[in-house]
Amino acid sequence: MGSSEEPQQPRVRLPQLRLDELLGELQARLDAARGTRDRVHSLLEAVLSVGRELDLEQALHGIVEAAAVLVDAEYGALGVIGPDGKRLSAFHTVGVSEERIARIGPFPEGHGILGELISRPEPLRLAKISEHPASYGFPPNHPPMNTFLGVPIRVRDQIFGNLYLTEKRGGAQFDGEDESVLSTLAVAAGVAIDNARLYEESRLRERWLRANAEVTHRLLSGGGRADVLALIAERAGEITGSALAAVALPMTETGSLSVEIAVGLHAEAHQGLVLPMDSTLMGLAFATIAPAVSADVSHDDRISPQPPRFEGLGPAVAVPIGTGEQGVRGVLLLARESGTTGFSTTETETLQAFAAQAAIGMELAERRQDAEEVAVLKDRDRIARDLHDLAIQRLFATGMTLQSAGRFIDHPEASERVVRAVDDLDETIKIIRSTIFGLRSREGAAGTGLRARVVRIAGEAAPVLGFAPSVRMEGLLDTDVPRETADHVVAVLSEALTNIARHAHADRADVALTAESGRVRLTVTDNGVGIAPEGRRSGLGNMAERAEQLGGGLELRAPAGGGALLVWWVPVPTAQDAG
Protein backbone atom coordinates (compact mmCIF):
# COMPACT_ATOMS: atom_id res chain seq x y z
CA MET A 1 0.00 0.00 0.00
CA GLY A 2 1.50 3.17 -1.08
CA SER A 3 2.11 6.21 1.10
CA SER A 4 0.17 9.35 0.45
CA GLU A 5 2.87 11.71 1.89
CA GLU A 6 5.37 13.45 -0.45
CA PRO A 7 9.05 12.79 0.21
CA GLN A 8 10.82 15.65 2.21
CA GLN A 9 13.72 17.60 0.68
CA PRO A 10 17.08 17.32 2.58
CA ARG A 11 18.01 20.47 4.63
CA VAL A 12 21.21 22.28 3.72
CA ARG A 13 23.43 22.48 6.76
CA LEU A 14 26.65 24.55 6.88
CA PRO A 15 29.40 23.06 8.90
CA GLN A 16 29.88 24.90 12.18
CA LEU A 17 33.61 25.42 11.43
CA ARG A 18 32.89 27.18 8.11
CA LEU A 19 30.40 29.51 9.79
CA ASP A 20 32.95 30.48 12.42
CA GLU A 21 35.44 31.28 9.67
CA LEU A 22 32.98 33.53 7.89
CA LEU A 23 32.06 35.30 11.09
CA GLY A 24 35.74 35.75 11.92
CA GLU A 25 36.47 37.13 8.47
CA LEU A 26 33.53 39.50 8.79
CA GLN A 27 34.83 40.68 12.14
CA ALA A 28 38.32 41.11 10.69
CA ARG A 29 36.93 43.19 7.85
CA LEU A 30 34.96 45.27 10.33
CA ASP A 31 38.07 45.75 12.45
CA ALA A 32 40.09 46.63 9.34
CA ALA A 33 37.44 49.12 8.28
CA ARG A 34 37.41 50.57 11.77
CA GLY A 35 41.24 50.70 11.73
CA THR A 36 41.23 52.33 8.32
CA ARG A 37 38.68 54.84 9.55
CA ASP A 38 40.82 55.58 12.61
CA ARG A 39 43.94 55.84 10.48
CA VAL A 40 42.28 58.21 8.02
CA HIS A 41 41.11 60.25 10.98
CA SER A 42 44.68 60.30 12.36
CA LEU A 43 46.01 61.26 8.95
CA LEU A 44 43.57 64.14 8.69
CA GLU A 45 44.53 65.31 12.16
CA ALA A 46 48.23 65.15 11.21
CA VAL A 47 47.60 67.12 7.99
CA LEU A 48 45.72 69.81 9.91
CA SER A 49 48.41 69.89 12.60
CA VAL A 50 51.36 70.41 10.24
CA GLY A 51 49.34 72.88 8.16
CA ARG A 52 48.72 75.16 11.14
CA GLU A 53 52.42 75.65 11.93
CA LEU A 54 53.97 78.75 10.31
CA ASP A 55 57.45 78.53 11.83
CA LEU A 56 59.49 76.44 9.37
CA GLU A 57 61.66 74.66 11.94
CA GLN A 58 58.66 73.80 14.07
CA ALA A 59 56.74 72.64 11.00
CA LEU A 60 59.55 70.27 9.97
CA HIS A 61 59.76 68.77 13.45
CA GLY A 62 55.98 68.37 13.57
CA ILE A 63 55.99 66.55 10.22
CA VAL A 64 58.53 63.99 11.48
CA GLU A 65 56.59 63.39 14.68
CA ALA A 66 53.30 62.93 12.78
CA ALA A 67 54.93 60.54 10.30
CA ALA A 68 56.36 58.33 13.05
CA VAL A 69 52.98 58.10 14.79
CA LEU A 70 51.02 57.35 11.58
CA VAL A 71 53.17 54.38 10.52
CA ASP A 72 54.00 53.29 14.07
CA ALA A 73 57.76 53.73 13.59
CA GLU A 74 60.24 53.88 16.45
CA TYR A 75 62.60 56.29 14.64
CA GLY A 76 61.87 59.08 12.19
CA ALA A 77 63.86 61.76 10.38
CA LEU A 78 63.38 64.51 7.83
CA GLY A 79 66.39 65.41 5.71
CA VAL A 80 66.43 68.78 3.93
CA ILE A 81 68.32 68.69 0.63
CA GLY A 82 70.90 71.46 0.20
CA PRO A 83 71.17 73.93 -2.69
CA ASP A 84 73.48 71.59 -4.64
CA GLY A 85 70.70 68.95 -4.76
CA LYS A 86 73.14 66.22 -3.73
CA ARG A 87 73.57 66.54 0.03
CA LEU A 88 71.46 67.09 3.11
CA SER A 89 71.81 70.54 4.62
CA ALA A 90 69.62 69.90 7.69
CA PHE A 91 68.37 66.85 9.59
CA HIS A 92 65.40 66.66 12.00
CA THR A 93 64.94 63.48 14.05
CA VAL A 94 62.56 61.87 16.57
CA GLY A 95 63.12 58.79 18.66
CA VAL A 96 66.84 59.37 19.28
CA SER A 97 67.92 61.23 22.42
CA GLU A 98 70.23 64.23 22.34
CA GLU A 99 72.85 62.27 24.25
CA ARG A 100 72.77 59.46 21.66
CA ILE A 101 72.98 62.00 18.81
CA ALA A 102 76.03 63.59 20.44
CA ARG A 103 77.73 60.16 20.71
CA ILE A 104 76.93 59.28 17.10
CA GLY A 105 78.56 62.44 15.78
CA PRO A 106 77.67 64.76 12.87
CA PHE A 107 74.33 64.33 11.12
CA PRO A 108 74.42 62.35 7.85
CA GLU A 109 75.04 64.25 4.62
CA GLY A 110 73.08 61.93 2.35
CA HIS A 111 75.11 58.82 1.57
CA GLY A 112 73.99 55.21 1.49
CA ILE A 113 70.24 54.59 1.69
CA LEU A 114 69.61 58.29 2.34
CA GLY A 115 71.50 59.17 -0.82
CA GLU A 116 69.49 56.59 -2.75
CA LEU A 117 66.33 58.55 -2.00
CA ILE A 118 68.02 61.81 -3.03
CA SER A 119 69.18 60.45 -6.40
CA ARG A 120 65.87 58.58 -6.97
CA PRO A 121 63.06 60.62 -5.39
CA GLU A 122 60.39 57.93 -5.13
CA PRO A 123 59.04 55.84 -2.22
CA LEU A 124 61.42 53.17 -0.95
CA ARG A 125 60.35 50.29 1.35
CA LEU A 126 62.86 47.78 2.74
CA ALA A 127 62.49 44.73 4.97
CA LYS A 128 66.16 44.91 5.94
CA ILE A 129 68.33 47.98 5.35
CA SER A 130 71.61 46.07 5.34
CA GLU A 131 70.51 43.94 2.35
CA HIS A 132 70.14 46.93 0.02
CA PRO A 133 73.15 47.46 -2.35
CA ALA A 134 73.47 51.13 -1.35
CA SER A 135 73.74 50.37 2.37
CA TYR A 136 77.18 50.59 3.94
CA GLY A 137 76.41 50.31 7.64
CA PHE A 138 75.89 52.66 10.54
CA PRO A 139 78.40 54.76 12.51
CA PRO A 140 79.40 53.71 16.06
CA ASN A 141 76.79 54.23 18.82
CA HIS A 142 73.98 54.22 16.23
CA PRO A 143 70.83 52.28 17.30
CA PRO A 144 70.13 49.10 15.29
CA MET A 145 67.72 49.61 12.39
CA ASN A 146 66.29 47.05 9.97
CA THR A 147 62.92 47.94 8.43
CA PHE A 148 62.83 51.16 6.42
CA LEU A 149 60.28 53.35 4.66
CA GLY A 150 61.20 56.58 2.88
CA VAL A 151 59.25 59.04 0.73
CA PRO A 152 60.26 62.34 -0.92
CA ILE A 153 58.69 65.69 -0.01
CA ARG A 154 57.98 67.94 -2.96
CA VAL A 155 57.41 71.69 -2.71
CA ARG A 156 56.12 73.24 -5.94
CA ASP A 157 57.55 70.48 -8.16
CA GLN A 158 60.91 70.65 -6.44
CA ILE A 159 62.31 68.04 -4.06
CA PHE A 160 62.61 69.74 -0.68
CA GLY A 161 63.76 66.70 1.27
CA ASN A 162 62.86 63.17 2.34
CA LEU A 163 61.01 61.47 5.16
CA TYR A 164 62.81 58.45 6.63
CA LEU A 165 61.05 56.00 9.00
CA THR A 166 62.69 52.92 10.51
CA GLU A 167 61.87 50.07 12.88
CA LYS A 168 58.11 49.51 12.75
CA ARG A 169 57.03 48.68 16.27
CA GLY A 170 56.26 45.09 17.22
CA GLY A 171 58.78 43.72 14.71
CA ALA A 172 56.32 44.12 11.82
CA GLN A 173 57.13 45.19 8.29
CA PHE A 174 56.06 48.45 6.65
CA ASP A 175 53.31 47.65 4.15
CA GLY A 176 51.70 49.30 1.16
CA GLU A 177 49.16 51.06 3.35
CA ASP A 178 51.98 52.60 5.40
CA GLU A 179 53.58 53.80 2.20
CA SER A 180 50.28 55.26 0.98
CA VAL A 181 49.66 57.08 4.28
CA LEU A 182 53.21 58.45 4.41
CA SER A 183 53.03 59.60 0.77
CA THR A 184 49.78 61.42 1.54
CA LEU A 185 51.39 63.10 4.55
CA ALA A 186 54.37 64.08 2.38
CA VAL A 187 52.03 65.95 0.00
CA ALA A 188 50.47 67.81 2.94
CA ALA A 189 53.97 68.44 4.33
CA GLY A 190 55.00 70.04 1.03
CA VAL A 191 52.07 72.48 1.26
CA ALA A 192 52.83 73.22 4.92
CA ILE A 193 56.52 73.82 4.18
CA ASP A 194 55.62 76.12 1.30
CA ASN A 195 53.27 78.12 3.54
CA ALA A 196 55.89 78.36 6.28
CA ARG A 197 58.47 79.49 3.74
CA LEU A 198 56.17 82.18 2.37
CA TYR A 199 55.38 83.38 5.87
CA GLU A 200 59.05 83.43 6.76
CA GLU A 201 59.89 85.38 3.60
CA SER A 202 57.16 87.94 4.33
CA ARG A 203 58.47 88.42 7.87
CA LEU A 204 62.00 88.72 6.51
CA ARG A 205 60.92 91.35 3.99
CA GLU A 206 59.22 93.25 6.80
CA ARG A 207 62.44 93.22 8.85
CA TRP A 208 64.44 94.48 5.87
CA LEU A 209 61.92 97.27 5.26
CA ARG A 210 62.12 98.32 8.90
CA ALA A 211 65.91 98.29 8.74
CA ASN A 212 65.85 100.43 5.58
CA ALA A 213 63.49 102.91 7.21
CA GLU A 214 65.68 103.07 10.31
CA VAL A 215 68.84 103.71 8.28
CA THR A 216 67.17 106.40 6.16
CA HIS A 217 65.72 108.12 9.23
CA ARG A 218 69.11 108.10 10.95
CA LEU A 219 70.77 109.57 7.87
CA LEU A 220 68.20 112.29 7.25
CA SER A 221 68.02 113.26 10.91
CA GLY A 222 71.70 114.19 10.88
CA GLY A 223 73.26 111.02 12.30
CA GLY A 224 77.03 110.78 12.06
CA ARG A 225 78.60 108.67 9.34
CA ALA A 226 80.11 106.18 11.78
CA ASP A 227 76.76 105.72 13.56
CA VAL A 228 74.92 105.12 10.29
CA LEU A 229 77.50 102.64 8.98
CA ALA A 230 77.38 100.78 12.29
CA LEU A 231 73.59 100.62 12.04
CA ILE A 232 73.79 99.21 8.49
CA ALA A 233 76.26 96.53 9.60
CA GLU A 234 74.35 95.62 12.77
CA ARG A 235 70.93 95.28 11.12
CA ALA A 236 72.27 93.29 8.16
CA GLY A 237 74.15 90.97 10.51
CA GLU A 238 71.13 90.44 12.76
CA ILE A 239 68.68 89.70 9.94
CA THR A 240 70.97 87.27 8.10
CA GLY A 241 72.25 85.54 11.24
CA SER A 242 75.85 86.49 10.48
CA ALA A 243 78.69 86.23 12.98
CA LEU A 244 80.59 89.16 11.41
CA ALA A 245 79.42 92.30 9.60
CA ALA A 246 81.73 94.99 8.22
CA VAL A 247 81.46 98.10 6.04
CA ALA A 248 84.34 99.46 3.96
CA LEU A 249 84.46 102.78 2.13
CA PRO A 250 86.64 103.65 -0.88
CA MET A 251 89.77 105.78 -0.60
CA THR A 252 89.59 107.29 -4.07
CA GLU A 253 93.02 108.91 -3.89
CA THR A 254 94.73 105.54 -3.30
CA GLY A 255 92.37 103.06 -4.97
CA SER A 256 91.91 101.10 -1.74
CA LEU A 257 89.10 100.26 0.68
CA SER A 258 89.14 101.26 4.33
CA VAL A 259 87.13 99.17 6.79
CA GLU A 260 85.28 101.84 8.77
CA ILE A 261 82.98 99.59 10.82
CA ALA A 262 83.23 95.96 11.95
CA VAL A 263 80.93 94.23 14.46
CA GLY A 264 80.82 90.64 15.65
CA LEU A 265 83.35 87.82 15.66
CA HIS A 266 86.97 89.03 15.30
CA ALA A 267 85.73 92.58 14.58
CA GLU A 268 88.98 94.01 15.97
CA ALA A 269 90.95 92.17 13.27
CA HIS A 270 88.96 93.98 10.55
CA GLN A 271 88.43 97.44 12.06
CA GLY A 272 90.56 100.05 10.29
CA LEU A 273 92.09 97.66 7.74
CA VAL A 274 93.08 99.11 4.39
CA LEU A 275 92.24 96.52 1.74
CA PRO A 276 93.41 96.32 -1.88
CA MET A 277 90.90 95.81 -4.67
CA ASP A 278 92.42 92.44 -5.55
CA SER A 279 92.78 89.41 -3.25
CA THR A 280 89.87 90.54 -1.04
CA LEU A 281 86.18 89.66 -1.18
CA MET A 282 85.17 93.27 -0.52
CA GLY A 283 87.51 94.55 -3.22
CA LEU A 284 86.05 92.07 -5.71
CA ALA A 285 82.50 93.23 -4.95
CA PHE A 286 83.51 96.90 -5.29
CA ALA A 287 85.44 96.40 -8.53
CA THR A 288 82.73 94.33 -10.25
CA ILE A 289 79.79 96.27 -8.73
CA ALA A 290 78.20 92.88 -8.03
CA PRO A 291 77.85 90.54 -5.05
CA ALA A 292 80.87 88.34 -4.32
CA VAL A 293 80.00 85.07 -2.57
CA SER A 294 82.35 82.63 -0.86
CA ALA A 295 81.39 79.17 0.41
CA ASP A 296 84.28 79.29 2.90
CA VAL A 297 85.95 82.67 3.31
CA SER A 298 88.77 81.25 5.45
CA HIS A 299 89.85 78.86 2.65
CA ASP A 300 89.13 80.83 -0.52
CA ASP A 301 91.93 81.07 -3.08
CA ARG A 302 90.69 84.50 -4.17
CA ILE A 303 91.22 85.98 -0.72
CA SER A 304 94.59 86.75 0.84
CA PRO A 305 94.98 85.02 4.22
CA GLN A 306 97.08 87.94 5.50
CA PRO A 307 96.47 89.49 7.85
CA PRO A 308 94.60 86.64 9.61
CA ARG A 309 90.99 87.77 10.12
CA PHE A 310 88.58 84.98 9.17
CA GLU A 311 89.30 82.25 11.74
CA GLY A 312 86.12 80.34 12.62
CA LEU A 313 84.16 81.89 9.73
CA GLY A 314 82.78 80.04 6.70
CA PRO A 315 80.10 81.25 4.24
CA ALA A 316 80.44 84.94 3.35
CA VAL A 317 79.06 87.50 0.94
CA ALA A 318 80.14 91.02 0.03
CA VAL A 319 77.70 93.37 -1.70
CA PRO A 320 78.33 96.86 -3.08
CA ILE A 321 76.52 99.73 -1.38
CA GLY A 322 75.05 101.40 -4.44
CA THR A 323 74.87 100.58 -8.14
CA GLY A 324 76.77 101.50 -11.26
CA GLU A 325 74.30 104.30 -11.99
CA GLN A 326 74.41 105.73 -8.47
CA GLY A 327 78.08 105.15 -7.94
CA VAL A 328 79.35 102.62 -5.40
CA ARG A 329 79.72 104.24 -1.98
CA GLY A 330 81.14 101.27 -0.16
CA VAL A 331 80.92 97.52 0.44
CA LEU A 332 79.02 95.49 3.05
CA LEU A 333 80.57 92.17 4.13
CA LEU A 334 78.70 89.47 6.04
CA ALA A 335 80.14 86.14 7.22
CA ARG A 336 78.58 83.23 9.09
CA GLU A 337 80.31 80.79 11.38
CA SER A 338 82.09 77.84 9.82
CA GLY A 339 79.86 74.85 9.12
CA THR A 340 76.65 76.86 8.77
CA THR A 341 74.42 77.28 5.71
CA GLY A 342 75.74 79.47 2.91
CA PHE A 343 74.04 82.60 1.58
CA SER A 344 71.31 81.67 -0.89
CA THR A 345 70.58 83.55 -4.10
CA THR A 346 67.42 84.99 -2.55
CA GLU A 347 69.33 86.21 0.52
CA THR A 348 72.00 87.79 -1.63
CA GLU A 349 69.46 89.58 -3.82
CA THR A 350 67.59 90.90 -0.76
CA LEU A 351 70.85 92.04 0.81
CA GLN A 352 71.80 93.81 -2.41
CA ALA A 353 68.46 95.65 -2.43
CA PHE A 354 69.01 96.71 1.19
CA ALA A 355 72.48 98.01 0.36
CA ALA A 356 71.12 99.91 -2.66
CA GLN A 357 68.46 101.57 -0.49
CA ALA A 358 71.11 102.47 2.07
CA ALA A 359 73.16 104.05 -0.72
CA ILE A 360 70.18 106.22 -1.74
CA GLY A 361 69.82 107.36 1.86
CA MET A 362 73.54 108.15 2.02
CA GLU A 363 73.28 110.17 -1.19
CA LEU A 364 70.33 112.18 0.13
CA ALA A 365 72.20 112.88 3.35
CA GLU A 366 75.29 113.96 1.42
CA ARG A 367 73.21 116.29 -0.74
CA ARG A 368 71.75 117.86 2.37
CA GLN A 369 75.21 118.16 3.91
CA ASP A 370 76.52 119.75 0.69
CA ALA A 371 73.67 122.28 0.80
CA GLU A 372 74.49 123.11 4.43
CA GLU A 373 78.18 123.51 3.57
CA VAL A 374 77.32 125.81 0.67
CA ALA A 375 75.20 127.90 3.03
CA VAL A 376 78.08 128.05 5.53
CA LEU A 377 80.56 129.03 2.80
CA LYS A 378 78.24 131.75 1.55
CA ASP A 379 77.91 133.07 5.08
CA ARG A 380 81.68 133.01 5.49
CA ASP A 381 82.09 134.93 2.23
CA ARG A 382 79.58 137.53 3.44
CA ILE A 383 81.40 137.91 6.76
CA ALA A 384 84.74 138.21 4.97
CA ARG A 385 83.32 140.81 2.59
CA ASP A 386 81.84 142.82 5.46
CA LEU A 387 85.10 142.68 7.39
CA HIS A 388 87.02 143.84 4.35
CA ASP A 389 84.62 146.51 3.19
CA LEU A 390 83.51 147.87 6.56
CA ALA A 391 85.71 146.93 9.50
CA ILE A 392 89.10 147.28 7.82
CA GLN A 393 88.18 150.54 6.11
CA ARG A 394 86.91 152.08 9.35
CA LEU A 395 89.96 150.91 11.29
CA PHE A 396 92.21 152.26 8.57
CA ALA A 397 90.39 155.61 8.63
CA THR A 398 90.63 155.74 12.42
CA GLY A 399 94.36 155.09 12.22
CA MET A 400 94.82 157.86 9.66
CA THR A 401 92.87 160.25 11.89
CA LEU A 402 95.02 159.40 14.90
CA GLN A 403 98.21 159.86 12.87
CA SER A 404 97.01 163.30 11.72
CA ALA A 405 96.01 164.24 15.25
CA GLY A 406 99.37 163.11 16.61
CA ARG A 407 101.15 165.98 14.89
CA PHE A 408 99.22 168.47 17.05
CA ILE A 409 100.04 166.79 20.38
CA ASP A 410 102.96 168.40 22.19
CA HIS A 411 102.97 166.23 25.29
CA PRO A 412 105.56 163.45 24.68
CA GLU A 413 103.72 160.74 26.66
CA ALA A 414 100.38 161.45 24.97
CA SER A 415 102.08 161.46 21.57
CA GLU A 416 103.68 158.08 22.33
CA ARG A 417 100.29 156.63 23.33
CA VAL A 418 98.75 157.75 20.04
CA VAL A 419 101.60 156.10 18.09
CA ARG A 420 101.08 152.87 20.01
CA ALA A 421 97.35 153.02 19.28
CA VAL A 422 98.07 153.42 15.58
CA ASP A 423 100.44 150.43 15.69
CA ASP A 424 97.75 148.38 17.45
CA LEU A 425 95.29 149.32 14.75
CA ASP A 426 97.76 148.20 12.07
CA GLU A 427 98.22 144.89 13.89
CA THR A 428 94.46 144.48 14.21
CA ILE A 429 94.06 145.08 10.47
CA LYS A 430 96.65 142.36 9.79
CA ILE A 431 94.78 139.93 12.05
CA ILE A 432 91.48 140.69 10.33
CA ARG A 433 93.06 140.23 6.91
CA SER A 434 94.43 136.87 8.02
CA THR A 435 90.97 135.92 9.25
CA ILE A 436 89.47 136.94 5.91
CA PHE A 437 92.00 134.77 4.11
CA GLY A 438 91.09 131.83 6.36
CA LEU A 439 87.38 132.33 5.77
CA ARG A 440 87.85 132.37 2.01
CA SER A 441 90.27 129.46 1.82
CA ARG A 442 89.03 126.03 0.75
CA GLU A 443 90.11 122.50 1.59
CA GLY A 444 93.51 121.47 0.35
CA ALA A 445 94.08 119.26 -2.65
CA ALA A 446 92.72 115.71 -2.52
CA GLY A 447 95.12 113.02 -1.42
CA THR A 448 97.14 115.21 0.99
CA GLY A 449 95.49 113.80 4.14
CA LEU A 450 97.45 111.59 6.50
CA ARG A 451 95.39 108.48 5.65
CA ALA A 452 96.10 108.80 1.95
CA ARG A 453 99.80 109.50 2.54
CA VAL A 454 100.19 106.42 4.76
CA VAL A 455 98.52 104.17 2.19
CA ARG A 456 100.71 105.67 -0.52
CA ILE A 457 103.91 105.04 1.49
CA ALA A 458 102.87 101.42 2.13
CA GLY A 459 102.12 100.92 -1.56
CA GLU A 460 105.46 102.40 -2.62
CA ALA A 461 107.28 100.11 -0.18
CA ALA A 462 105.67 96.92 -1.54
CA PRO A 463 108.08 96.42 -4.50
CA VAL A 464 111.08 96.82 -2.20
CA LEU A 465 109.66 94.56 0.51
CA GLY A 466 108.53 91.93 -1.96
CA PHE A 467 105.02 91.91 -0.48
CA ALA A 468 102.30 94.41 0.40
CA PRO A 469 102.21 95.35 4.10
CA SER A 470 98.81 95.31 5.77
CA VAL A 471 97.59 98.72 6.91
CA ARG A 472 95.07 99.48 9.65
CA MET A 473 94.00 103.06 10.56
CA GLU A 474 91.55 104.33 13.16
CA GLY A 475 90.52 107.74 14.45
CA LEU A 476 90.28 111.24 12.99
CA LEU A 477 93.74 111.15 11.44
CA ASP A 478 93.05 113.78 8.76
CA THR A 479 91.49 116.30 11.14
CA ASP A 480 93.08 115.79 14.58
CA VAL A 481 96.71 115.34 13.54
CA PRO A 482 98.48 118.62 12.66
CA ARG A 483 100.33 118.87 9.37
CA GLU A 484 103.74 119.02 11.02
CA THR A 485 103.02 115.91 13.09
CA ALA A 486 101.66 114.13 10.01
CA ASP A 487 104.94 114.85 8.20
CA HIS A 488 106.85 113.17 11.04
CA VAL A 489 104.50 110.16 10.99
CA VAL A 490 105.04 109.67 7.27
CA ALA A 491 108.82 109.99 7.64
CA VAL A 492 108.95 107.47 10.50
CA LEU A 493 106.78 104.97 8.61
CA SER A 494 108.93 105.28 5.49
CA GLU A 495 112.09 104.72 7.57
CA ALA A 496 110.55 101.72 9.37
CA LEU A 497 109.46 99.98 6.15
CA THR A 498 112.85 100.69 4.56
CA ASN A 499 114.61 99.08 7.54
CA ILE A 500 112.39 95.99 7.23
CA ALA A 501 113.23 95.70 3.53
CA ARG A 502 116.97 96.05 4.16
CA HIS A 503 117.54 94.05 7.31
CA ALA A 504 114.52 92.03 8.51
CA HIS A 505 114.27 89.30 5.83
CA ALA A 506 110.54 89.27 6.56
CA ASP A 507 107.61 88.11 4.45
CA ARG A 508 104.97 89.99 6.41
CA ALA A 509 104.61 93.48 7.90
CA ASP A 510 101.66 95.11 9.65
CA VAL A 511 101.15 98.85 9.98
CA ALA A 512 98.65 100.29 12.50
CA LEU A 513 98.02 104.02 12.92
CA THR A 514 95.55 105.37 15.46
CA ALA A 515 94.57 108.80 16.74
CA GLU A 516 92.79 108.80 20.09
CA SER A 517 93.01 110.13 23.65
CA GLY A 518 95.19 113.06 22.62
CA ARG A 519 97.94 111.10 20.89
CA VAL A 520 98.79 109.61 17.52
CA ARG A 521 100.36 106.15 17.66
CA LEU A 522 102.19 104.32 14.87
CA THR A 523 102.90 100.59 15.25
CA VAL A 524 104.96 98.64 12.71
CA THR A 525 105.39 94.88 13.13
CA ASP A 526 107.30 92.31 11.04
CA ASN A 527 108.04 88.59 11.29
CA GLY A 528 111.71 88.84 10.31
CA VAL A 529 114.95 88.17 12.16
CA GLY A 530 114.50 91.02 14.63
CA ILE A 531 116.81 93.94 15.42
CA ALA A 532 120.40 92.88 16.00
CA PRO A 533 121.92 94.43 19.16
CA GLU A 534 125.12 95.35 17.30
CA GLY A 535 123.32 96.70 14.22
CA ARG A 536 123.38 100.31 13.02
CA ARG A 537 120.96 102.54 14.89
CA SER A 538 121.05 105.75 12.91
CA GLY A 539 117.54 105.26 11.50
CA LEU A 540 116.12 104.40 14.91
CA GLY A 541 117.93 107.38 16.40
CA ASN A 542 116.24 109.68 13.87
CA MET A 543 112.84 108.23 14.76
CA ALA A 544 113.47 108.70 18.49
CA GLU A 545 114.64 112.27 17.93
CA ARG A 546 111.49 113.11 15.97
CA ALA A 547 109.35 111.72 18.79
CA GLU A 548 111.27 113.66 21.48
CA GLN A 549 110.92 116.91 19.52
CA LEU A 550 107.14 116.55 19.73
CA GLY A 551 107.04 115.33 23.34
CA GLY A 552 106.53 111.66 22.46
CA GLY A 553 108.54 108.47 22.52
CA LEU A 554 109.82 105.39 20.66
CA GLU A 555 109.66 101.81 21.90
CA LEU A 556 111.14 98.64 20.40
CA ARG A 557 110.02 95.15 21.36
CA ALA A 558 110.73 91.56 20.35
CA PRO A 559 107.37 89.72 20.02
CA ALA A 560 107.12 86.16 21.31
CA GLY A 561 106.69 84.80 17.78
CA GLY A 562 109.85 86.53 16.49
CA GLY A 563 110.43 89.60 14.39
CA ALA A 564 110.29 93.17 15.67
CA LEU A 565 107.65 95.57 16.98
CA LEU A 566 108.14 99.33 16.73
CA VAL A 567 105.83 101.74 18.57
CA TRP A 568 106.18 105.49 17.87
CA TRP A 569 103.81 107.98 19.49
CA VAL A 570 103.46 111.72 20.01
CA PRO A 571 100.75 113.88 21.60
CA VAL A 572 98.30 115.82 19.46
CA PRO A 573 96.12 118.73 20.58
CA THR A 574 92.54 117.86 21.47
CA ALA A 575 89.45 120.00 21.11
CA GLN A 576 89.76 120.86 24.82
CA ASP A 577 93.36 121.99 24.32
CA ALA A 578 92.29 124.17 21.44
CA GLY A 579 89.59 125.76 23.62
Disulfide bonds with the S-S distance in Angstrom:
none
